[in-house]
Amino acid sequence: MQVIFESRDPEGAQMRDLAVNRARFVMRRLSWLVPRAKVQLSDVNGPRGGIDKRCQLELKTDGIGTVVITALGRDWRSALDSALGRAAQLVMRNWRRRQARDQHRPGHLRTGIHA
């Protein structure tokens, strides 16, 4: 899985290796469905503090198209983990729905070839 990282904030840029490794770890079992992920970290309101660290995760998926998830947190790690958790749930839920729909389709063969 290819992971692209972006951050204009100097502190966010220091999170590059962690963000890429976390994205690969969380999506390791779904990498066949998600060939590319883009992680963007930004500070919403600058040095004022508060819940202002934003992680935007954009997944290019096979089957459901592009998925964008945004999470806010007190720090980038919590925002990143929240976005990755929601992304994994979303991809799995959509994959299961597709599997269930395909199984109930008339003429469906168990080999995965559709009539």
Secondary structure in CASP SS format (residue, H / E / C, confidence):
PFRMAT SS
TARGET T0000
AUTHOR 0000-0000-0000
METHOD secondary structure of the structure
MODEL  1
M C 1.00
Q E 1.00
V E 1.00
I E 1.00
F E 1.00
E E 1.00
S E 1.00
R C 1.00
D C 1.00
P H 1.00
E H 1.00
G H 1.00
A H 1.00
Q C 1.00
M C 1.00
R H 1.00
D H 1.00
L H 1.00
A H 1.00
V H 1.00
N H 1.00
R H 1.00
A H 1.00
R H 1.00
F H 1.00
V H 1.00
M C 1.00
R H 1.00
R H 1.00
L H 1.00
S C 1.00
W C 1.00
L C 1.00
V C 1.00
P C 1.00
R E 1.00
A E 1.00
K E 1.00
V E 1.00
Q E 1.00
L E 1.00
S E 1.00
D E 1.00
V C 1.00
N C 1.00
G H 1.00
P H 1.00
R H 1.00
G C 1.00
G C 1.00
I C 1.00
D C 1.00
K E 1.00
R E 1.00
C E 1.00
Q E 1.00
L E 1.00
E E 1.00
L E 1.00
K E 1.00
T E 1.00
D C 1.00
G C 1.00
I C 1.00
G E 1.00
T E 1.00
V E 1.00
V E 1.00
I E 1.00
T E 1.00
A E 1.00
L E 1.00
G E 1.00
R C 1.00
D C 1.00
W H 1.00
R H 1.00
S H 1.00
A H 1.00
L H 1.00
D H 1.00
S H 1.00
A H 1.00
L H 1.00
G H 1.00
R H 1.00
A H 1.00
A H 1.00
Q H 1.00
L H 1.00
V H 1.00
M H 1.00
R H 1.00
N H 1.00
W H 1.00
R H 1.00
R H 1.00
R H 1.00
Q H 1.00
A H 1.00
R H 1.00
D H 1.00
Q H 1.00
H C 1.00
R C 1.00
P C 1.00
G C 1.00
H C 1.00
L C 1.00
R C 1.00
T C 1.00
G C 1.00
I C 1.00
H C 1.00
A C 1.00
END
